[in-house]
């Protein structure tokens, strides 16, 4: 067993955590299954399966739900509020950082940031398989969300809207999550990159 396997949260536990977070966020927004389906573009039946923990949704599905619920994708892997007996504190130990694998592309993402600190940024560590491709249908949100991708190893192509950027080790790309974004590893070797996400307060209307 490799070190990644040892430190990865069991998929069943993470699936349950995602289901609880989606239910919690939907209740907090006071929206029905039908309303969330309409806003996200994800079918009512799929959302119901996600909320019951009966399916392992893809990254694309989760991104659509996160956008519709006004949060970033990383937020769906956090522990639900009703489970948080006490803040986790300012340090997130490696073994406690939730790691999730997209069942469609096989890319793995790990939430690095501590959940017990009220800060506007989040850090995610991503391992992207060779030849893999993931397309997110990001759209404008109530709160402006900024994201930077810093490549730690390998090569990754990132298409933001109609602009494609090829990033190599050490390169960093800044973007805003308000348009479609596609990640593609064009090589025969896995790539690894860090994502830093920061949200601005919602615009008051």
Residue pairs with C-beta under 8 A, 6 or more apart in sequence:
4 99
4 108
7 94
7 95
7 97
7 99
8 99
9 98
9 99
9 100
11 56
11 100
11 101
14 77
14 98
14 99
14 100
15 53
15 55
15 56
16 53
17 77
17 78
17 79
17 80
17 98
18 50
18 53
18 57
18 62
18 76
18 77
19 50
19 51
19 52
19 53
20 80
20 83
21 75
21 76
21 77
21 78
21 79
21 80
22 47
22 50
22 51
22 65
22 69
22 76
23 51
24 80
24 81
24 82
25 69
25 71
25 75
25 76
26 33
26 36
26 51
26 69
29 69
29 70
31 39
33 44
33 47
33 48
33 51
34 44
36 42
36 47
36 65
36 68
36 69
37 43
37 44
37 47
39 68
40 47
40 64
40 65
40 67
40 68
40 69
41 64
41 68
41 137
42 61
42 64
42 65
42 68
46 55
46 57
46 61
47 65
49 55
50 57
50 61
50 65
56 103
57 65
57 103
58 102
58 103
58 104
58 105
59 73
59 102
59 104
59 105
59 107
59 109
59 134
59 136
60 104
60 134
60 135
60 136
60 137
62 73
62 76
63 73
63 136
63 137
63 138
64 137
65 76
66 72
66 73
66 75
66 76
67 138
67 139
67 141
67 177
70 141
70 142
70 143
70 202
72 122
72 145
72 177
72 197
72 199
74 109
74 111
74 113
74 122
74 124
74 197
75 122
77 98
77 100
77 111
78 98
78 111
78 115
79 115
84 115
84 116
86 116
87 115
87 116
87 117
88 96
88 114
88 115
88 116
89 114
89 116
89 117
90 114
90 116
90 117
91 114
92 111
92 112
92 113
92 114
92 115
97 110
97 111
97 112
98 110
98 111
99 108
99 109
99 110
99 111
100 108
100 109
100 110
101 107
101 108
102 108
102 109
102 134
104 134
105 129
105 132
105 133
105 134
106 129
106 132
107 126
107 127
107 128
107 129
107 132
107 134
107 183
108 126
108 127
109 124
109 125
109 126
109 127
110 124
110 125
110 126
111 122
111 123
111 124
112 123
112 124
112 125
112 194
113 119
113 121
113 122
113 123
113 124
120 198
120 199
120 200
121 196
121 197
121 198
121 199
122 196
122 197
122 198
123 194
123 195
123 196
123 197
124 194
124 195
124 196
124 197
125 192
125 194
125 195
126 192
126 193
126 194
126 195
127 190
127 191
127 192
128 154
128 156
128 183
128 185
128 190
128 191
128 192
128 193
129 185
129 190
130 185
130 187
130 188
130 189
130 190
131 185
131 186
131 187
131 188
132 183
132 184
132 185
133 182
133 183
133 184
133 185
134 182
134 183
134 184
135 180
135 181
135 182
135 183
136 180
136 181
136 182
136 183
137 180
138 177
138 178
138 179
138 180
138 181
139 178
139 179
140 178
141 177
141 178
142 202
142 203
143 199
143 200
143 201
143 202
143 203
144 176
144 178
144 199
144 200
144 203
145 176
145 177
145 178
145 197
145 198
145 199
145 200
146 174
146 175
146 176
146 177
146 197
146 198
146 199
146 200
147 174
147 175
147 176
147 177
147 195
147 196
147 197
147 198
148 172
148 173
148 174
148 175
148 195
148 196
149 156
149 158
149 167
149 172
149 173
149 175
149 193
149 194
149 195
150 171
150 172
150 193
150 194
150 195
150 196
151 167
151 168
151 169
151 170
151 171
151 172
151 191
151 192
151 193
152 169
152 192
152 193
152 194
153 169
153 191
153 192
154 168
154 169
154 185
154 187
154 189
154 190
154 191
154 192
155 166
155 167
155 168
155 185
155 186
155 187
155 189
155 191
156 166
156 167
156 183
156 184
156 185
156 191
156 193
157 164
157 165
157 166
157 167
157 182
157 183
157 184
157 185
157 186
158 164
158 165
158 167
158 173
158 175
158 181
158 182
158 183
158 184
159 165
159 180
159 181
159 182
159 184
160 173
160 175
160 179
160 181
161 179
161 180
165 173
166 186
167 173
167 193
175 181
177 197
185 191
